[in-house]
Amino acid sequence: MSTSVTPRLEPSVEPVSYGPLSSLAAYIAVSLMARPADAAVLAAWRERLAGRDLELVSEAVSAPQ
């Protein structure tokens, strides 16, 4: 009976964590610098998330003849 022993390598966590941490820092920085959404936009999104469809009111446009 033969068993192979593989050396146990200690993973380096630092380089892997730089990407997600820098992405999180960029997301937070941009979120704090951006203007908040308008109340009308937020209300429309809440209606859509609640499953109610908003009917768009559009003006009738006559086609050129």
mmCIF file of the N, C-alpha and C atoms, coordinates in Angstrom:
data_MODEL
# 
_entry.id   MODEL 
# 
loop_
_atom_site.group_PDB 
_atom_site.id 
_atom_site.type_symbol 
_atom_site.label_atom_id 
_atom_site.label_alt_id 
_atom_site.label_comp_id 
_atom_site.label_asym_id 
_atom_site.label_entity_id 
_atom_site.label_seq_id 
_atom_site.pdbx_PDB_ins_code 
_atom_site.Cartn_x 
_atom_site.Cartn_y 
_atom_site.Cartn_z 
_atom_site.occupancy 
_atom_site.B_iso_or_equiv 
_atom_site.pdbx_formal_charge 
_atom_site.auth_seq_id 
_atom_site.auth_comp_id 
_atom_site.auth_asym_id 
_atom_site.auth_atom_id 
_atom_site.pdbx_PDB_model_num 
ATOM 1   N N  . MET A 1 1  ? 0.845   -1.167 0.000   1.00 0.00 ? 1  MET A N  1 
ATOM 2   C CA . MET A 1 1  ? 0.000   0.000  0.000   1.00 0.00 ? 1  MET A CA 1 
ATOM 3   C C  . MET A 1 1  ? 0.893   1.232  0.000   1.00 0.00 ? 1  MET A C  1 
ATOM 4   N N  . SER A 1 2  ? 0.677   2.048  -1.029  1.00 0.00 ? 2  SER A N  1 
ATOM 5   C CA . SER A 1 2  ? 1.517   3.224  -1.196  1.00 0.00 ? 2  SER A CA 1 
ATOM 6   C C  . SER A 1 2  ? 0.662   4.470  -1.077  1.00 0.00 ? 2  SER A C  1 
ATOM 7   N N  . THR A 1 3  ? 1.109   5.366  -0.289  1.00 0.00 ? 3  THR A N  1 
ATOM 8   C CA . THR A 1 3  ? 0.402   6.645  -0.161  1.00 0.00 ? 3  THR A CA 1 
ATOM 9   C C  . THR A 1 3  ? 1.350   7.746  -0.581  1.00 0.00 ? 3  THR A C  1 
ATOM 10  N N  . SER A 1 4  ? 0.803   8.672  -1.316  1.00 0.00 ? 4  SER A N  1 
ATOM 11  C CA . SER A 1 4  ? 1.643   9.798  -1.716  1.00 0.00 ? 4  SER A CA 1 
ATOM 12  C C  . SER A 1 4  ? 1.336   10.971 -0.794  1.00 0.00 ? 4  SER A C  1 
ATOM 13  N N  . VAL A 1 5  ? 2.377   11.570 -0.389  1.00 0.00 ? 5  VAL A N  1 
ATOM 14  C CA . VAL A 1 5  ? 2.234   12.714 0.510   1.00 0.00 ? 5  VAL A CA 1 
ATOM 15  C C  . VAL A 1 5  ? 2.583   13.967 -0.281  1.00 0.00 ? 5  VAL A C  1 
ATOM 16  N N  . THR A 1 6  ? 1.630   14.866 -0.348  1.00 0.00 ? 6  THR A N  1 
ATOM 17  C CA . THR A 1 6  ? 1.903   16.131 -1.027  1.00 0.00 ? 6  THR A CA 1 
ATOM 18  C C  . THR A 1 6  ? 2.269   17.161 0.019   1.00 0.00 ? 6  THR A C  1 
ATOM 19  N N  . PRO A 1 7  ? 3.245   17.966 -0.303  1.00 0.00 ? 7  PRO A N  1 
ATOM 20  C CA . PRO A 1 7  ? 3.628   18.994 0.682   1.00 0.00 ? 7  PRO A CA 1 
ATOM 21  C C  . PRO A 1 7  ? 2.503   19.999 0.871   1.00 0.00 ? 7  PRO A C  1 
ATOM 22  N N  . ARG A 1 8  ? 2.303   20.391 2.068   1.00 0.00 ? 8  ARG A N  1 
ATOM 23  C CA . ARG A 1 8  ? 1.268   21.365 2.375   1.00 0.00 ? 8  ARG A CA 1 
ATOM 24  C C  . ARG A 1 8  ? 1.832   22.760 2.191   1.00 0.00 ? 8  ARG A C  1 
ATOM 25  N N  . LEU A 1 9  ? 1.218   23.478 1.262   1.00 0.00 ? 9  LEU A N  1 
ATOM 26  C CA . LEU A 1 9  ? 1.665   24.831 0.977   1.00 0.00 ? 9  LEU A CA 1 
ATOM 27  C C  . LEU A 1 9  ? 0.754   25.815 1.685   1.00 0.00 ? 9  LEU A C  1 
ATOM 28  N N  . GLU A 1 10 ? 1.345   26.767 2.328   1.00 0.00 ? 10 GLU A N  1 
ATOM 29  C CA . GLU A 1 10 ? 0.557   27.806 2.992   1.00 0.00 ? 10 GLU A CA 1 
ATOM 30  C C  . GLU A 1 10 ? 0.135   28.824 1.948   1.00 0.00 ? 10 GLU A C  1 
ATOM 31  N N  . PRO A 1 11 ? -1.162  29.008 1.766   1.00 0.00 ? 11 PRO A N  1 
ATOM 32  C CA . PRO A 1 11 ? -1.603  29.982 0.759   1.00 0.00 ? 11 PRO A CA 1 
ATOM 33  C C  . PRO A 1 11 ? -1.361  31.412 1.244   1.00 0.00 ? 11 PRO A C  1 
ATOM 34  N N  . SER A 1 12 ? -1.018  32.241 0.309   1.00 0.00 ? 12 SER A N  1 
ATOM 35  C CA . SER A 1 12 ? -0.836  33.647 0.622   1.00 0.00 ? 12 SER A CA 1 
ATOM 36  C C  . SER A 1 12 ? -2.168  34.351 0.388   1.00 0.00 ? 12 SER A C  1 
ATOM 37  N N  . VAL A 1 13 ? -2.757  34.879 1.406   1.00 0.00 ? 13 VAL A N  1 
ATOM 38  C CA . VAL A 1 13 ? -4.075  35.485 1.324   1.00 0.00 ? 13 VAL A CA 1 
ATOM 39  C C  . VAL A 1 13 ? -3.998  36.940 0.874   1.00 0.00 ? 13 VAL A C  1 
ATOM 40  N N  . GLU A 1 14 ? -2.896  37.574 1.112   1.00 0.00 ? 14 GLU A N  1 
ATOM 41  C CA . GLU A 1 14 ? -2.789  39.007 0.855   1.00 0.00 ? 14 GLU A CA 1 
ATOM 42  C C  . GLU A 1 14 ? -3.075  39.413 -0.592  1.00 0.00 ? 14 GLU A C  1 
ATOM 43  N N  . PRO A 1 15 ? -2.407  38.842 -1.602  1.00 0.00 ? 15 PRO A N  1 
ATOM 44  C CA . PRO A 1 15 ? -2.683  39.299 -2.969  1.00 0.00 ? 15 PRO A CA 1 
ATOM 45  C C  . PRO A 1 15 ? -4.118  39.048 -3.416  1.00 0.00 ? 15 PRO A C  1 
ATOM 46  N N  . VAL A 1 16 ? -4.712  37.974 -2.944  1.00 0.00 ? 16 VAL A N  1 
ATOM 47  C CA . VAL A 1 16 ? -6.078  37.661 -3.343  1.00 0.00 ? 16 VAL A CA 1 
ATOM 48  C C  . VAL A 1 16 ? -7.056  38.658 -2.744  1.00 0.00 ? 16 VAL A C  1 
ATOM 49  N N  . SER A 1 17 ? -6.781  39.136 -1.565  1.00 0.00 ? 17 SER A N  1 
ATOM 50  C CA . SER A 1 17 ? -7.711  40.045 -0.903  1.00 0.00 ? 17 SER A CA 1 
ATOM 51  C C  . SER A 1 17 ? -7.565  41.487 -1.365  1.00 0.00 ? 17 SER A C  1 
ATOM 52  N N  . TYR A 1 18 ? -6.496  41.825 -2.075  1.00 0.00 ? 18 TYR A N  1 
ATOM 53  C CA . TYR A 1 18 ? -6.325  43.200 -2.551  1.00 0.00 ? 18 TYR A CA 1 
ATOM 54  C C  . TYR A 1 18 ? -7.400  43.591 -3.562  1.00 0.00 ? 18 TYR A C  1 
ATOM 55  N N  . GLY A 1 19 ? -7.749  42.689 -4.460  1.00 0.00 ? 19 GLY A N  1 
ATOM 56  C CA . GLY A 1 19 ? -8.751  42.985 -5.480  1.00 0.00 ? 19 GLY A CA 1 
ATOM 57  C C  . GLY A 1 19 ? -10.112 43.308 -4.898  1.00 0.00 ? 19 GLY A C  1 
ATOM 58  N N  . PRO A 1 20 ? -10.702 42.404 -4.111  1.00 0.00 ? 20 PRO A N  1 
ATOM 59  C CA . PRO A 1 20 ? -12.020 42.696 -3.533  1.00 0.00 ? 20 PRO A CA 1 
ATOM 60  C C  . PRO A 1 20 ? -12.006 43.916 -2.603  1.00 0.00 ? 20 PRO A C  1 
ATOM 61  N N  . LEU A 1 21 ? -10.935 44.086 -1.848  1.00 0.00 ? 21 LEU A N  1 
ATOM 62  C CA . LEU A 1 21 ? -10.876 45.236 -0.941  1.00 0.00 ? 21 LEU A CA 1 
ATOM 63  C C  . LEU A 1 21 ? -10.776 46.548 -1.710  1.00 0.00 ? 21 LEU A C  1 
ATOM 64  N N  . SER A 1 22 ? -10.002 46.568 -2.799  1.00 0.00 ? 22 SER A N  1 
ATOM 65  C CA . SER A 1 22 ? -9.916  47.799 -3.582  1.00 0.00 ? 22 SER A CA 1 
ATOM 66  C C  . SER A 1 22 ? -11.230 48.066 -4.316  1.00 0.00 ? 22 SER A C  1 
ATOM 67  N N  . SER A 1 23 ? -11.906 47.012 -4.748  1.00 0.00 ? 23 SER A N  1 
ATOM 68  C CA . SER A 1 23 ? -13.220 47.196 -5.381  1.00 0.00 ? 23 SER A CA 1 
ATOM 69  C C  . SER A 1 23 ? -14.223 47.761 -4.388  1.00 0.00 ? 23 SER A C  1 
ATOM 70  N N  . LEU A 1 24 ? -14.211 47.252 -3.174  1.00 0.00 ? 24 LEU A N  1 
ATOM 71  C CA . LEU A 1 24 ? -15.116 47.759 -2.145  1.00 0.00 ? 24 LEU A CA 1 
ATOM 72  C C  . LEU A 1 24 ? -14.818 49.216 -1.833  1.00 0.00 ? 24 LEU A C  1 
ATOM 73  N N  . ALA A 1 25 ? -13.539 49.562 -1.730  1.00 0.00 ? 25 ALA A N  1 
ATOM 74  C CA . ALA A 1 25 ? -13.165 50.954 -1.439  1.00 0.00 ? 25 ALA A CA 1 
ATOM 75  C C  . ALA A 1 25 ? -13.611 51.877 -2.576  1.00 0.00 ? 25 ALA A C  1 
ATOM 76  N N  . ALA A 1 26 ? -13.440 51.445 -3.822  1.00 0.00 ? 26 ALA A N  1 
ATOM 77  C CA . ALA A 1 26 ? -13.868 52.257 -4.960  1.00 0.00 ? 26 ALA A CA 1 
ATOM 78  C C  . ALA A 1 26 ? -15.380 52.412 -4.981  1.00 0.00 ? 26 ALA A C  1 
ATOM 79  N N  . TYR A 1 27 ? -16.106 51.336 -4.688  1.00 0.00 ? 27 TYR A N  1 
ATOM 80  C CA . TYR A 1 27 ? -17.574 51.387 -4.667  1.00 0.00 ? 27 TYR A CA 1 
ATOM 81  C C  . TYR A 1 27 ? -18.058 52.378 -3.610  1.00 0.00 ? 27 TYR A C  1 
ATOM 82  N N  . ILE A 1 28 ? -17.470 52.328 -2.439  1.00 0.00 ? 28 ILE A N  1 
ATOM 83  C CA . ILE A 1 28 ? -17.881 53.232 -1.355  1.00 0.00 ? 28 ILE A CA 1 
ATOM 84  C C  . ILE A 1 28 ? -17.547 54.678 -1.720  1.00 0.00 ? 28 ILE A C  1 
ATOM 85  N N  . ALA A 1 29 ? -16.366 54.906 -2.278  1.00 0.00 ? 29 ALA A N  1 
ATOM 86  C CA . ALA A 1 29 ? -15.964 56.267 -2.638  1.00 0.00 ? 29 ALA A CA 1 
ATOM 87  C C  . ALA A 1 29 ? -16.888 56.852 -3.695  1.00 0.00 ? 29 ALA A C  1 
ATOM 88  N N  . VAL A 1 30 ? -17.201 56.078 -4.733  1.00 0.00 ? 30 VAL A N  1 
ATOM 89  C CA . VAL A 1 30 ? -18.077 56.573 -5.795  1.00 0.00 ? 30 VAL A CA 1 
ATOM 90  C C  . VAL A 1 30 ? -19.495 56.764 -5.272  1.00 0.00 ? 30 VAL A C  1 
ATOM 91  N N  . SER A 1 31 ? -19.950 55.866 -4.401  1.00 0.00 ? 31 SER A N  1 
ATOM 92  C CA . SER A 1 31 ? -21.294 56.001 -3.834  1.00 0.00 ? 31 SER A CA 1 
ATOM 93  C C  . SER A 1 31 ? -21.427 57.270 -3.007  1.00 0.00 ? 31 SER A C  1 
ATOM 94  N N  . LEU A 1 32 ? -20.386 57.624 -2.287  1.00 0.00 ? 32 LEU A N  1 
ATOM 95  C CA . LEU A 1 32 ? -20.441 58.827 -1.465  1.00 0.00 ? 32 LEU A CA 1 
ATOM 96  C C  . LEU A 1 32 ? -20.334 60.097 -2.304  1.00 0.00 ? 32 LEU A C  1 
ATOM 97  N N  . MET A 1 33 ? -19.673 60.024 -3.460  1.00 0.00 ? 33 MET A N  1 
ATOM 98  C CA . MET A 1 33 ? -19.515 61.204 -4.301  1.00 0.00 ? 33 MET A CA 1 
ATOM 99  C C  . MET A 1 33 ? -20.698 61.426 -5.235  1.00 0.00 ? 33 MET A C  1 
ATOM 100 N N  . ALA A 1 34 ? -21.454 60.382 -5.526  1.00 0.00 ? 34 ALA A N  1 
ATOM 101 C CA . ALA A 1 34 ? -22.553 60.489 -6.492  1.00 0.00 ? 34 ALA A CA 1 
ATOM 102 C C  . ALA A 1 34 ? -23.761 61.171 -5.852  1.00 0.00 ? 34 ALA A C  1 
ATOM 103 N N  . ARG A 1 35 ? -24.534 61.838 -6.709  1.00 0.00 ? 35 ARG A N  1 
ATOM 104 C CA . ARG A 1 35 ? -25.764 62.450 -6.219  1.00 0.00 ? 35 ARG A CA 1 
ATOM 105 C C  . ARG A 1 35 ? -26.800 61.360 -5.975  1.00 0.00 ? 35 ARG A C  1 
ATOM 106 N N  . PRO A 1 36 ? -27.649 61.536 -4.973  1.00 0.00 ? 36 PRO A N  1 
ATOM 107 C CA . PRO A 1 36 ? -28.709 60.548 -4.750  1.00 0.00 ? 36 PRO A CA 1 
ATOM 108 C C  . PRO A 1 36 ? -29.745 60.604 -5.871  1.00 0.00 ? 36 PRO A C  1 
ATOM 109 N N  . ALA A 1 37 ? -30.435 59.504 -6.073  1.00 0.00 ? 37 ALA A N  1 
ATOM 110 C CA . ALA A 1 37 ? -31.461 59.441 -7.120  1.00 0.00 ? 37 ALA A CA 1 
ATOM 111 C C  . ALA A 1 37 ? -32.641 60.332 -6.748  1.00 0.00 ? 37 ALA A C  1 
ATOM 112 N N  . ASP A 1 38 ? -33.326 60.806 -7.772  1.00 0.00 ? 38 ASP A N  1 
ATOM 113 C CA . ASP A 1 38 ? -34.505 61.637 -7.559  1.00 0.00 ? 38 ASP A CA 1 
ATOM 114 C C  . ASP A 1 38 ? -35.602 60.824 -6.872  1.00 0.00 ? 38 ASP A C  1 
ATOM 115 N N  . ALA A 1 39 ? -36.466 61.513 -6.174  1.00 0.00 ? 39 ALA A N  1 
ATOM 116 C CA . ALA A 1 39 ? -37.565 60.853 -5.464  1.00 0.00 ? 39 ALA A CA 1 
ATOM 117 C C  . ALA A 1 39 ? -38.500 60.149 -6.444  1.00 0.00 ? 39 ALA A C  1 
ATOM 118 N N  . ALA A 1 40 ? -38.714 60.733 -7.616  1.00 0.00 ? 40 ALA A N  1 
ATOM 119 C CA . ALA A 1 40 ? -39.601 60.124 -8.612  1.00 0.00 ? 40 ALA A CA 1 
ATOM 120 C C  . ALA A 1 40 ? -39.019 58.808 -9.125  1.00 0.00 ? 40 ALA A C  1 
ATOM 121 N N  . VAL A 1 41 ? -37.699 58.774 -9.306  1.00 0.00 ? 41 VAL A N  1 
ATOM 122 C CA . VAL A 1 41 ? -37.048 57.548 -9.774  1.00 0.00 ? 41 VAL A CA 1 
ATOM 123 C C  . VAL A 1 41 ? -37.147 56.461 -8.707  1.00 0.00 ? 41 VAL A C  1 
ATOM 124 N N  . LEU A 1 42 ? -36.899 56.831 -7.461  1.00 0.00 ? 42 LEU A N  1 
ATOM 125 C CA . LEU A 1 42 ? -37.001 55.859 -6.374  1.00 0.00 ? 42 LEU A CA 1 
ATOM 126 C C  . LEU A 1 42 ? -38.426 55.328 -6.229  1.00 0.00 ? 42 LEU A C  1 
ATOM 127 N N  . ALA A 1 43 ? -39.401 56.207 -6.374  1.00 0.00 ? 43 ALA A N  1 
ATOM 128 C CA . ALA A 1 43 ? -40.800 55.778 -6.272  1.00 0.00 ? 43 ALA A CA 1 
ATOM 129 C C  . ALA A 1 43 ? -41.143 54.815 -7.401  1.00 0.00 ? 43 ALA A C  1 
ATOM 130 N N  . ALA A 1 44 ? -40.657 55.087 -8.610  1.00 0.00 ? 44 ALA A N  1 
ATOM 131 C CA . ALA A 1 44 ? -40.913 54.189 -9.737  1.00 0.00 ? 44 ALA A CA 1 
ATOM 132 C C  . ALA A 1 44 ? -40.281 52.828 -9.502  1.00 0.00 ? 44 ALA A C  1 
ATOM 133 N N  . TRP A 1 45 ? -39.061 52.804 -8.976  1.00 0.00 ? 45 TRP A N  1 
ATOM 134 C CA . TRP A 1 45 ? -38.417 51.522 -8.694  1.00 0.00 ? 45 TRP A CA 1 
ATOM 135 C C  . TRP A 1 45 ? -39.157 50.756 -7.614  1.00 0.00 ? 45 TRP A C  1 
ATOM 136 N N  . ARG A 1 46 ? -39.631 51.454 -6.602  1.00 0.00 ? 46 ARG A N  1 
ATOM 137 C CA . ARG A 1 46 ? -40.384 50.760 -5.542  1.00 0.00 ? 46 ARG A CA 1 
ATOM 138 C C  . ARG A 1 46 ? -41.664 50.149 -6.093  1.00 0.00 ? 46 ARG A C  1 
ATOM 139 N N  . GLU A 1 47 ? -42.318 50.866 -7.005  1.00 0.00 ? 47 GLU A N  1 
ATOM 140 C CA . GLU A 1 47 ? -43.540 50.339 -7.630  1.00 0.00 ? 47 GLU A CA 1 
ATOM 141 C C  . GLU A 1 47 ? -43.215 49.093 -8.452  1.00 0.00 ? 47 GLU A C  1 
ATOM 142 N N  . ARG A 1 48 ? -42.127 49.147 -9.203  1.00 0.00 ? 48 ARG A N  1 
ATOM 143 C CA . ARG A 1 48 ? -41.747 48.000 -10.031 1.00 0.00 ? 48 ARG A CA 1 
ATOM 144 C C  . ARG A 1 48 ? -41.363 46.810 -9.167  1.00 0.00 ? 48 ARG A C  1 
ATOM 145 N N  . LEU A 1 49 ? -40.640 47.057 -8.067  1.00 0.00 ? 49 LEU A N  1 
ATOM 146 C CA . LEU A 1 49 ? -40.252 45.968 -7.184  1.00 0.00 ? 49 LEU A CA 1 
ATOM 147 C C  . LEU A 1 49 ? -41.454 45.350 -6.480  1.00 0.00 ? 49 LEU A C  1 
ATOM 148 N N  . ALA A 1 50 ? -42.484 46.148 -6.263  1.00 0.00 ? 50 ALA A N  1 
ATOM 149 C CA . ALA A 1 50 ? -43.698 45.639 -5.629  1.00 0.00 ? 50 ALA A CA 1 
ATOM 150 C C  . ALA A 1 50 ? -44.549 44.850 -6.619  1.00 0.00 ? 50 ALA A C  1 
ATOM 151 N N  . GLY A 1 51 ? -44.164 44.859 -7.895  1.00 0.00 ? 51 GLY A N  1 
ATOM 152 C CA . GLY A 1 51 ? -44.899 44.090 -8.893  1.00 0.00 ? 51 GLY A CA 1 
ATOM 153 C C  . GLY A 1 51 ? -45.984 44.872 -9.593  1.00 0.00 ? 51 GLY A C  1 
ATOM 154 N N  . ARG A 1 52 ? -46.092 46.138 -9.285  1.00 0.00 ? 52 ARG A N  1 
ATOM 155 C CA . ARG A 1 52 ? -47.094 46.959 -9.969  1.00 0.00 ? 52 ARG A CA 1 
ATOM 156 C C  . ARG A 1 52 ? -46.447 47.576 -11.189 1.00 0.00 ? 52 ARG A C  1 
ATOM 157 N N  . ASP A 1 53 ? -47.136 47.487 -12.307 1.00 0.00 ? 53 ASP A N  1 
ATOM 158 C CA . ASP A 1 53 ? -46.599 48.027 -13.554 1.00 0.00 ? 53 ASP A CA 1 
ATOM 159 C C  . ASP A 1 53 ? -46.976 49.491 -13.678 1.00 0.00 ? 53 ASP A C  1 
ATOM 160 N N  . LEU A 1 54 ? -46.017 50.284 -14.024 1.00 0.00 ? 54 LEU A N  1 
ATOM 161 C CA . LEU A 1 54 ? -46.287 51.693 -14.267 1.00 0.00 ? 54 LEU A CA 1 
ATOM 162 C C  . LEU A 1 54 ? -46.634 51.865 -15.731 1.00 0.00 ? 54 LEU A C  1 
ATOM 163 N N  . GLU A 1 55 ? -47.710 52.565 -15.979 1.00 0.00 ? 55 GLU A N  1 
ATOM 164 C CA . GLU A 1 55 ? -48.067 52.851 -17.361 1.00 0.00 ? 55 GLU A CA 1 
ATOM 165 C C  . GLU A 1 55 ? -47.407 54.163 -17.737 1.00 0.00 ? 55 GLU A C  1 
ATOM 166 N N  . LEU A 1 56 ? -46.641 54.094 -18.804 1.00 0.00 ? 56 LEU A N  1 
ATOM 167 C CA . LEU A 1 56 ? -45.964 55.299 -19.249 1.00 0.00 ? 56 LEU A CA 1 
ATOM 168 C C  . LEU A 1 56 ? -46.948 56.203 -19.967 1.00 0.00 ? 56 LEU A C  1 
ATOM 169 N N  . VAL A 1 57 ? -46.922 57.446 -19.598 1.00 0.00 ? 57 VAL A N  1 
ATOM 170 C CA . VAL A 1 57 ? -47.770 58.426 -20.252 1.00 0.00 ? 57 VAL A CA 1 
ATOM 171 C C  . VAL A 1 57 ? -46.941 59.083 -21.325 1.00 0.00 ? 57 VAL A C  1 
ATOM 172 N N  . SER A 1 58 ? -47.329 58.885 -22.556 1.00 0.00 ? 58 SER A N  1 
ATOM 173 C CA . SER A 1 58 ? -46.575 59.485 -23.646 1.00 0.00 ? 58 SER A CA 1 
ATOM 174 C C  . SER A 1 58 ? -47.525 60.314 -24.480 1.00 0.00 ? 58 SER A C  1 
ATOM 175 N N  . GLU A 1 59 ? -46.983 61.337 -25.074 1.00 0.00 ? 59 GLU A N  1 
ATOM 176 C CA . GLU A 1 59 ? -47.791 62.201 -25.917 1.00 0.00 ? 59 GLU A CA 1 
ATOM 177 C C  . GLU A 1 59 ? -47.966 61.553 -27.278 1.00 0.00 ? 59 GLU A C  1 
ATOM 178 N N  . ALA A 1 60 ? -49.108 61.781 -27.867 1.00 0.00 ? 60 ALA A N  1 
ATOM 179 C CA . ALA A 1 60 ? -49.328 61.260 -29.206 1.00 0.00 ? 60 ALA A CA 1 
ATOM 180 C C  . ALA A 1 60 ? -48.530 62.080 -30.200 1.00 0.00 ? 60 ALA A C  1 
ATOM 181 N N  . VAL A 1 61 ? -47.748 61.399 -30.991 1.00 0.00 ? 61 VAL A N  1 
ATOM 182 C CA . VAL A 1 61 ? -46.922 62.076 -31.981 1.00 0.00 ? 61 VAL A CA 1 
ATOM 183 C C  . VAL A 1 61 ? -47.431 61.670 -33.341 1.00 0.00 ? 61 VAL A C  1 
ATOM 184 N N  . SER A 1 62 ? -47.777 62.673 -34.118 1.00 0.00 ? 62 SER A N  1 
ATOM 185 C CA . SER A 1 62 ? -48.294 62.364 -35.463 1.00 0.00 ? 62 SER A CA 1 
ATOM 186 C C  . SER A 1 62 ? -47.115 62.164 -36.408 1.00 0.00 ? 62 SER A C  1 
ATOM 187 N N  . ALA A 1 63 ? -47.250 61.166 -37.248 1.00 0.00 ? 63 ALA A N  1 
ATOM 188 C CA . ALA A 1 63 ? -46.205 60.876 -38.222 1.00 0.00 ? 63 ALA A CA 1 
ATOM 189 C C  . ALA A 1 63 ? -46.312 61.844 -39.385 1.00 0.00 ? 63 ALA A C  1 
ATOM 190 N N  . PRO A 1 64 ? -45.189 62.287 -39.894 1.00 0.00 ? 64 PRO A N  1 
ATOM 191 C CA . PRO A 1 64 ? -45.244 63.204 -41.052 1.00 0.00 ? 64 PRO A CA 1 
ATOM 192 C C  . PRO A 1 64 ? -45.798 62.475 -42.275 1.00 0.00 ? 64 PRO A C  1 
ATOM 193 N N  . GLN A 1 65 ? -46.604 63.181 -43.057 1.00 0.00 ? 65 GLN A N  1 
ATOM 194 C CA . GLN A 1 65 ? -47.228 62.536 -44.220 1.00 0.00 ? 65 GLN A CA 1 
ATOM 195 C C  . GLN A 1 65 ? -46.774 63.130 -45.502 1.00 0.00 ? 65 GLN A C  1 
# 
